[in-house]
Amino acid sequence: MIVGIILGCLILTGILKLIFKRAPFLTILSITTTISFLAFHYQLYSPTLTIIVPDGYRGEVNLVLSNVDDNILTVDSNGIGYITEWTFNKTYSRPIVKQADGKNLDEYLIGFNPSTIFGKGISCCVGKREIQSLSFKIGTKPLLEDEYFESKSLTELVDRNKTLFTELDKYSSVQTEATIIDTTKK
């Protein structure tokens, strides 16, 4: 694969040298090689996940950091799938999302923000440990701009045998008592 990239860069550099006659050959080769290896790295280290959701599912999809050997990308009726630690840390490209019947749901996807599809979430707490997930939303209509991304707690929804729990960090706090907020005061 690497040899193919280098050969392709040499051929492309030869063609570009005909167009940019004043530019040094090594400069053009360096630029084409850098761009090619960046694209190769992006493809290699950020897998494009294919996620299968139940027919008619709309709502949040959570890919939970888990202890499974292989990603479980067929989500359950709560929108929960399970991914390995490597996938959790390396995934940043837009997923392919399909219903179980094969319908592509790309135009229904609502990302965390305009620059990234996945929101990284933490649900707290199960035995003073937290659940981490990557999430996005499937909207009710295609290209809907009125809907937005919101997160939910996963503590009661996940399969605890598959979930990889992480220790609380120094910024996490566990609230054990209810807080009453008086909304009548101004």
N, C-alpha and C positions, 0 to 999 in steps of 0.2 A: 504494500500500500504506500509506504513512504517513498519507495523508488518510483512508483507511478506519479506521485505528487511532484517529485523533483524533475522527472522527465517532462511532465506537463508544464511545469514552470519554465523549463528551458525552451520548449517550443513556443509558449506564450510570449516569453521574453524576446525571442527571435522575431515574432510578428510585431510586437510593440516597438522593437528597435527600428523596424522599417517606417513606423509612423513617427516616432520621436527620435529623429536622427541625431540630435545634439546631445541627448541624455546618454550617459555612460552605460554600457551593457550591465556591469555589476550593480548599478543603482536600480535599474529596471528589474533585474533578477532578484535582488533583495526585497523589493516591494512586492513582486508577485509571489515569492516564496513565503513572505510573512503573511500575506492575506490568505494564501492557501492553507498554511498550517493553523492559522486562527480558525478558519472554517472547519478544518479537520478536527481540531480540539473541541469546538462547539458541538459537532456531531457525535464525537466519541464520548465525551464526558457529560453531556446533558441528554439523557435519553428522552425520546418523545414517547410518553406513556399513552397507551390506548386503554381508556377507561370505559367499562360497560356498566350502564345504569339500567334499573328496571324500566320497562315500557311505561311511558307517561310520567316518569319521575321529574319533579321540579323542586328545587330547593338547594340547600348547601351540600356539597360533596367534600368529605374530609378523608384525606389519606393519612392514616395514623402511623407514626413511627412505631415499628414493631420488631419482634424477635423472629419473624418468619424467615425461611431460607429463600423463598421466591415471593415476589410481589403478588398480592391478591388484589387485582384491579377490577374485579367484578364486584361492585359495591352492593351492600345490602339495602333493605327498604328504608333505613335511616340515612343512607348516603355515605356509609363508612366502608372504606377499603383499607388495606394494610400494606405498607411498603417497608423495604429494608432500610437500614441506616445509610448505606451508600446511596440509594435512590433518594432518600430524604435530603441528603446533603448536596447532591449533584444535579437535581432536577430544577431547571428554570425555564425550559421551553414550554410553549403552549401545548397542552395535551390534545389528543384526538378523543373526543367523547362521543360514544354511540349508545343508542338504546339496545336492549337485548334483541330487538327485531332487526337491527342493522341501521336504523335511521341515524344520520349524522346530526349532532346537536351543536355544531360549532357556532352557528349564529345565535344560539340561546345563551352562550357562556357570558358570565359577568365576573370580571376579575377583581382582585383586591384593589387595584388602582390602575390607571391607564398604562403604566409602564410594565406591569407584571401581572400575570394571571393568578399566581398563587399567593395567598396570605399565609403567613406562618403563625400558627396559634398555639396557645398553651391552655389546657384545662386543668384546673387545680381543684381538688387534691384527692388522691386515693392513698391513704396511709402515709401522708406527708410526702407523697411523690406526685409528679405531674405528668400529664399526657401531652405530647407534642404532635402537631399535625400540619399538613399543608392543605389549604382549602380554597374553594372557589364556589360560585353559585351557578345554577342552571335556572335561567329566567322563565317566566310563563309565556312570553311571546318573543319572536325573533327580533334581534337588534333593539331591544327595549331599553330606553334611556332613563325611564322613571324608576326602575328598580336599582337597588344598590346592594353591596356586599355587607353582610352582617354575620357575626360569629355566634356559635352556641356552645354550651358546655357538653363535653363528651363523656364525662365521668360515669354516667349511668348507661351509655349507649354502646360502648366498645366491648369487644371480647377480651377480657382481662388476661386470658391465656396467651393471646397473640400480641398484646401490647407491650412495648418496651417502655417501662416507666423510668423517668429521670428524677434525680434528686432535686429538691428545691434549691435555687441559687440564692445568693445573699439579698437579692432584690424582691424575692417572692415572700408573700406573707399569707398565712392561713387565718381566715376570719372564722372564729368559732361561735360568735354570738351575732344575733340579728341586729341590724342597725335600723332605727326608726328615724325617718326624715320627715320633719314637720313642713309640709308644703303650704300651710295656711299663713305662715309668717312672711312678711315682705321685707 
